[in-house]
């Protein structure tokens, strides 16, 4: 069994943000959510998130996340006095715990689950008191250095700011990821002293009291890159994007121009999907087989069934059934639902509306809070006037009904089945089935009518 402690109490001053560093978004999740997500494969018995700076905001943010399979609890670190001090705060929570504790940093979000499994396996096989994750960096500046013997037994860990000139030549760095035999660590934690330039309690100082301590080098050093500023956040995003896009291409998804496409880590895509350039897939989006998305499209928190095409359009929080065409320049939002075999065309906006199968809204229309049946045809320029200045009202249109160009449907309104609405009509009353509706002023023609000429003395 293993418990996990995640260090997420820091302020992150270099981010220059009112938002706590660990809550900045990264590939569809916050930074700390990415860390939590990496734990799925090891199934810890306990997960303790150590919070400090803006603790309430961090708690509230994580409480809203409904797709974290790992149950977790919060530990308060009211003063940020170093990593050792942070782990001291979990001692009351693990009072009767006798197994291993995995310590992760809340701002190191790129760790692969396989790396954590390797760390835990090495720790158990060698019966180490502590096992630490290390990496050989081309440029180790800013990271604590790890000094080992030929068997990778750790002799010393020195923080970068405390390294001598000679020690800084060592490229093996401490990734800030540890696995401890908890009973040994619990005995050592009270002995830590702030004997350093920062006057902080370093968790790395426990190496001086534990035996044996072993280092495990990560294969890809990019996994342990931390995030301290916006530039490092952008670097992490690029690395994550490379992983995500490589995964989907290997799974049978075509990316026409990967460099111009972004795909959140949370998106699900089936084989034989084609993603065109300048397309962005975000949030809890699902794209089923045979879809063609883009170019120039955004799909966020939406579900697209088989063989849907989306061209130069935006779809958010919506669902589109199979064999439907969207765009160009359409906007679906607010939980719009579109049936099978539909056409949502040029400059059409759907908001919180439900469209039945084989219904077409070909161009220049707005449907808000509307429910349409099957085989409805919406003429160009049709709008539902759903807002009276105080409340939103629904519009219902029955099967096989048609609206003429430039129709205005003033909600609340119910249109029956097989209804034809004449072009230019303003419809304000409910209609029965099988009828023609004309709601416009009668055309008046006055033969020979002219503007009166001005008097000769008037100025032109």
C-alpha positions in Angstrom: 0.0 0.0 0.0 1.1 3.5 -0.6 -0.1 7.0 0.5 0.6 10.1 -1.5 1.4 13.7 -0.4 1.2 16.4 -3.0 3.0 19.7 -2.2 0.6 22.4 -3.4 1.0 25.2 -0.8 3.3 27.6 -2.6 2.3 31.0 -3.9 4.2 30.9 -7.2 5.2 34.6 -7.3 7.0 34.3 -10.6 3.7 33.5 -12.3 2.7 37.1 -11.4 -1.0 36.1 -11.0 -3.7 36.3 -8.4 -4.5 32.6 -9.3 -2.5 30.0 -7.3 0.2 28.5 -9.4 -1.2 24.9 -9.2 -4.6 26.1 -10.6 -3.3 27.5 -13.8 -4.7 25.5 -16.8 -2.6 23.0 -18.6 -4.1 20.8 -21.4 -7.7 20.7 -20.1 -6.8 20.3 -16.4 -5.2 22.5 -13.8 -1.6 21.8 -13.1 -2.4 20.0 -9.8 -5.2 18.0 -11.5 -2.6 16.7 -14.0 -0.5 15.5 -11.0 -3.6 13.8 -9.5 -4.4 12.2 -12.8 -1.0 10.6 -13.0 -1.9 8.5 -9.8 -4.7 6.5 -11.4 -2.5 3.5 -12.2 -1.0 3.2 -8.7 -4.3 3.5 -6.7 -3.0 5.0 -3.5 -4.8 4.2 -0.2 -4.6 7.9 0.9 -3.9 11.1 -1.1 -3.1 14.2 0.9 -3.0 17.6 -0.9 -1.0 20.1 1.1 -2.4 23.6 0.6 -1.3 27.0 1.9 -1.5 30.0 -0.3 -5.1 30.8 -1.1 -6.0 27.3 0.3 -9.8 28.0 0.1 -9.5 28.7 -3.7 -7.5 25.5 -4.3 -10.0 23.4 -2.3 -13.0 24.9 -4.1 -11.4 24.4 -7.5 -10.6 20.7 -6.8 -14.0 20.1 -5.2 -15.7 21.1 -8.5 -13.7 18.5 -10.5 -15.9 15.4 -11.0 -13.5 13.2 -13.1 -10.7 12.6 -10.5 -10.9 8.9 -9.6 -8.5 9.3 -6.7 -10.2 10.3 -3.4 -8.1 13.0 -1.7 -8.1 15.1 1.4 -6.5 18.5 2.3 -3.8 19.3 4.8 -3.2 22.9 5.8 0.3 24.4 5.8 -0.4 27.9 7.1 3.3 29.0 6.9 5.3 28.0 3.9 8.6 27.1 5.5 9.9 24.5 3.0 9.2 21.0 1.8 10.2 19.4 5.0 7.9 21.6 7.0 5.1 20.7 4.5 5.5 17.0 5.1 5.6 17.6 8.9 2.0 18.7 8.6 0.8 15.3 7.4 2.2 13.5 10.5 -1.1 13.7 12.4 -3.0 12.4 9.3 -0.7 9.3 9.0 -0.4 8.6 12.7 -1.1 4.9 12.4 0.2 4.4 8.8 3.0 1.9 8.4 3.6 1.6 4.7 5.2 3.9 2.0 4.6 7.6 1.3 5.0 8.9 -2.2 5.8 12.7 -2.2 5.0 14.7 -5.4 5.2 18.3 -6.3 1.9 20.0 -7.3 3.8 22.0 -10.0 5.4 19.0 -11.7 2.6 17.9 -14.0 4.3 15.8 -16.7 5.2 12.7 -14.8 4.0 9.5 -16.6 2.3 6.8 -14.5 4.9 4.3 -15.7 7.6 6.4 -14.1 5.9 6.4 -10.7 5.4 2.7 -11.0 9.1 2.2 -11.7 10.0 4.4 -8.7 7.7 2.4 -6.4 8.9 -1.0 -7.7 12.6 0.0 -7.2 11.8 1.2 -3.7 10.2 -2.1 -2.7 12.6 -4.4 -4.4 15.6 -2.9 -2.6 13.8 -2.3 0.6 15.0 1.3 0.7 14.3 3.7 3.5 13.9 6.3 0.7 14.0 6.3 -3.1 14.2 9.6 -5.0 13.5 10.3 -8.6 16.5 12.0 -10.4 17.3 13.1 -13.9 20.4 14.0 -15.9 19.7 17.5 -17.2 21.7 19.3 -20.0 21.4 22.5 -18.0 20.7 21.7 -14.3 20.7 25.4 -13.1 18.0 26.0 -10.5 17.7 22.4 -9.4 19.1 20.6 -6.3 22.0 18.3 -7.2 22.1 14.6 -6.2 25.4 12.9 -5.4 25.5 9.1 -5.6 28.0 6.2 -5.5 28.4 3.6 -8.3 25.3 1.7 -7.0 23.1 4.8 -7.2 23.0 5.0 -3.4 22.6 8.7 -2.5 25.4 10.3 -0.6 24.2 13.9 -0.5 21.6 16.3 -1.9 22.4 19.9 -2.1 20.0 22.7 -3.2 21.1 24.7 -6.1 21.4 27.9 -4.1 23.6 26.1 -1.6 25.9 24.4 -4.1 29.6 25.3 -4.5 31.0 26.0 -7.9 32.3 22.5 -8.2 29.1 20.9 -7.1 27.1 22.8 -9.7 29.0 20.8 -12.4 27.0 17.7 -11.4 24.1 17.3 -13.9 22.1 14.8 -11.8 19.3 16.7 -10.3 16.6 16.1 -7.7 13.2 15.9 -9.3 11.4 16.5 -6.1 9.7 13.2 -6.2 10.3 10.8 -3.3 9.1 7.5 -1.9 9.7 7.0 1.8 9.2 4.2 4.2 6.9 6.2 6.4 7.9 4.8 9.7 11.5 5.8 9.1 10.6 9.3 7.8 8.2 10.0 10.7 11.1 9.4 13.1 13.4 11.8 11.1 11.1 14.7 10.3 11.3 16.3 13.8 15.1 16.4 13.5 15.1 18.8 10.5 16.7 22.2 11.0 16.6 25.3 8.8 20.4 25.4 8.3 20.4 27.0 4.9 20.3 30.4 3.2 16.5 30.4 3.0 16.0 29.3 6.6 13.6 26.6 5.4 13.1 23.0 6.4 14.3 20.9 3.4 12.8 17.4 2.9 16.1 16.5 1.1 17.9 16.8 4.5 16.2 13.6 5.6 18.8 11.8 3.4 21.3 12.5 6.1 19.4 10.4 8.5 17.9 7.6 6.3 19.7 4.4 5.0 19.7 3.2 2.3 18.5 6.0 0.0 18.6 5.2 -3.7 18.3 7.4 -6.8 16.3 6.3 -9.9 17.0 8.3 -13.1 14.0 9.1 -15.2 14.4 8.1 -18.8 12.9 11.4 -20.2 14.0 14.4 -18.2 11.1 16.4 -19.6 8.8 14.5 -17.2 10.3 16.2 -14.2 10.2 19.8 -15.5 8.5 22.1 -12.9 6.4 25.1 -13.6 7.4 28.4 -11.9 6.6 31.0 -14.6 4.5 31.5 -17.7 7.4 30.5 -20.0 7.7 27.2 -18.2 3.9 26.8 -18.4 4.1 27.2 -22.2 6.9 24.7 -22.4 5.0 22.1 -20.4 2.0 22.7 -22.7 4.1 22.0 -25.8 5.5 18.8 -24.3 2.0 17.6 -23.3 0.6 18.5 -26.8 3.4 16.4 -28.4 2.4 13.5 -26.3 -1.3 13.8 -26.9 -1.1 14.3 -30.6 1.4 11.4 -31.0 -0.9 9.1 -29.0 -3.9 9.9 -31.3 -2.0 9.6 -34.5 -0.8 6.2 -33.4 -4.4 5.3 -32.6 -5.6 6.0 -36.2 -6.5 9.7 -36.1 -5.3 11.9 -39.0 -3.9 15.3 -38.0 -3.4 17.3 -41.3 -1.1 19.9 -39.7 -0.2 18.8 -36.1 1.7 22.1 -35.4 -1.4 24.2 -35.9 -3.8 21.9 -33.9 -4.3 21.7 -30.1 -6.0 18.8 -28.3 -6.6 18.8 -24.6 -5.4 15.8 -22.6 -9.1 15.2 -21.7 -10.4 14.7 -25.2 -11.4 11.3 -26.6 -11.1 10.6 -30.3 -12.0 7.4 -32.2 -10.0 6.1 -35.3 -10.6 7.4 -38.8 -11.2 11.0 -37.6 -9.6 13.7 -39.6 -8.6 16.9 -37.9 -7.9 19.8 -40.2 -5.4 22.7 -39.6 -6.2 25.4 -37.1 -8.6 23.2 -35.1 -8.8 23.1 -31.3 -10.4 20.3 -29.3 -10.9 21.1 -25.6 -12.4 19.9 -22.4 -14.5 16.7 -22.1 -15.0 16.4 -25.9 -15.7 13.1 -27.6 -15.2 12.7 -31.4 -16.5 9.5 -32.9 -15.3 7.7 -36.0 -15.6 9.2 -39.5 -15.8 12.8 -38.4 -14.0 15.6 -40.2 -13.3 18.6 -38.0 -12.0 21.9 -39.4 -10.2 23.7 -40.7 -10.5 26.6 -38.3 -12.9 25.0 -35.8 -13.2 24.9 -32.0 -15.0 22.0 -30.3 -15.2 22.2 -26.5 -17.0 19.9 -24.0 -19.1 18.5 -26.8 -20.0 15.0 -28.2 -19.9 14.4 -31.9 -21.3 11.1 -33.3 -20.1 9.3 -36.4 -19.5 11.1 -39.7 -20.1 14.6 -38.5 -18.3 17.4 -40.4 -17.5 20.8 -38.8 -16.2 23.6 -41.0 -15.0 26.9 -39.7 -17.4 26.7 -36.7 -17.6 26.7 -32.9 -19.3 24.0 -30.8 -19.4 24.3 -27.0 -21.3 22.2 -24.5 -23.4 20.6 -27.2 -24.2 17.2 -28.8 -24.3 16.5 -32.6 -25.7 13.2 -33.9 -24.4 11.2 -36.8 -24.2 12.3 -40.4 -24.7 16.0 -39.7 -22.9 18.9 -41.3 -22.0 22.0 -39.3 -20.8 25.2 -40.9 -19.2 27.1 -42.3 -19.4 29.8 -39.6 -22.0 28.2 -37.3 -22.1 28.5 -33.5 -23.6 25.9 -31.3 -23.6 26.6 -27.5 -25.6 26.3 -24.3 -26.4 22.6 -24.6 -27.6 22.5 -28.1 -28.6 19.1 -29.4 -28.7 18.3 -33.1 -30.2 15.1 -34.5 -29.0 12.8 -37.3 -28.7 13.9 -40.9 -29.1 17.6 -40.2 -27.5 20.7 -41.8 -26.6 23.7 -39.8 -25.2 26.2 -42.2 -23.6 29.5 -42.8 -23.9 32.0 -39.9 -26.4 30.0 -37.9 -26.4 30.2 -34.1 -28.1 27.6 -31.9 -28.4 28.2 -28.1 -30.0 25.7 -25.7 -32.0 24.2 -28.6 -33.0 20.7 -29.6 -33.3 19.8 -33.3 -34.9 16.5 -34.5 -33.5 14.3 -37.2 -33.1 15.6 -40.8 -33.9 19.2 -39.8 -32.1 21.9 -41.7 -31.1 25.5 -40.6 -29.2 26.4 -43.7 -28.2 30.0 -43.2 -28.4 33.3 -41.3 -30.6 32.2 -38.4 -30.7 32.3 -34.6 -32.6 29.6 -32.6 -32.6 30.1 -28.9 -34.5 28.0 -26.3 -36.2 26.2 -29.2 -37.3 22.6 -29.7 -37.7 21.5 -33.3 -39.2 18.2 -34.6 -38.0 16.1 -37.5 -37.6 17.3 -41.1 -38.1 20.9 -40.1 -36.8 23.5 -42.6 -35.8 26.9 -41.2 -35.7 29.6 -43.9 -32.9 32.1 -44.1 -33.0 34.9 -41.5 -35.4 33.1 -39.2 -35.0 34.0 -35.5 -36.7 33.0 -32.3 -37.3 36.1 -30.2 -36.9 34.3 -27.0 -36.1 37.1 -24.5 -38.6 39.7 -23.4 -36.1 41.7 -21.4 -36.8 39.8 -18.2 -37.1 36.1 -19.0 -36.2 33.6 -21.7 -39.1 31.8 -23.3 -39.4 28.6 -25.4 -40.4 28.0 -29.0 -41.7 24.6 -30.2 -41.9 23.7 -33.9 -43.6 20.5 -35.0 -42.5 17.9 -37.5 -42.1 18.8 -41.2 -42.9 22.5 -40.6 -41.2 25.3 -42.6 -40.4 28.9 -41.9 -40.1 31.4 -44.7 -37.2 33.8 -45.0 -36.9 36.6 -42.4 -39.5 35.0 -40.1 -39.6 36.2 -36.4 -41.1 33.7 -34.0 -42.0 35.6 -30.8 -41.8 33.2 -27.8 -43.5 31.7 -25.9 -44.8 30.0 -29.0 -45.9 26.6 -30.3 -46.0 25.8 -34.0 -47.8 22.6 -35.0 -46.9 19.9 -37.4 -46.8 20.5 -41.2 -47.1 24.3 -40.8 -45.8 26.7 -43.4 -44.9 30.2 -42.3 -44.8 32.8 -45.0 -41.7 34.8 -45.6 -41.4 38.0 -43.5 -43.9 36.9 -40.9 -43.9 37.9 -37.3 -45.6 35.0 -35.5 -47.0 35.8 -32.1 -49.7 33.2 -31.6 -49.7 29.4 -31.4 -50.7 27.6 -34.6 -52.5 24.3 -35.2 -51.2 21.5 -37.4 -51.4 21.6 -41.2 -51.8 25.3 -42.0 -50.3 28.4 -43.6 -49.4 31.3 -41.3 -49.1 34.8 -42.7 -48.1 37.4 -40.1 -47.1 40.5 -42.0 -48.7 43.8 -43.1 -50.6 43.9 -46.4 -48.5 45.4 -49.2 -49.8 48.8 -50.4 -49.0 50.1 -53.9 -49.9 53.7 -54.9 -49.5 54.2 -58.7 -48.0 57.5 -59.9 -46.9 58.6 -56.4 -43.9 61.0 -56.3 -42.1 63.0 -53.7 -43.4 66.6 -53.7 -40.9 69.0 -55.4 -39.5 71.7 -53.3 -40.5 75.3 -54.0 -38.3 77.2 -56.4 -37.1 79.6 -53.6 -36.0 76.7 -51.3 -32.4 75.9 -51.0 -31.4 72.6 -52.4 
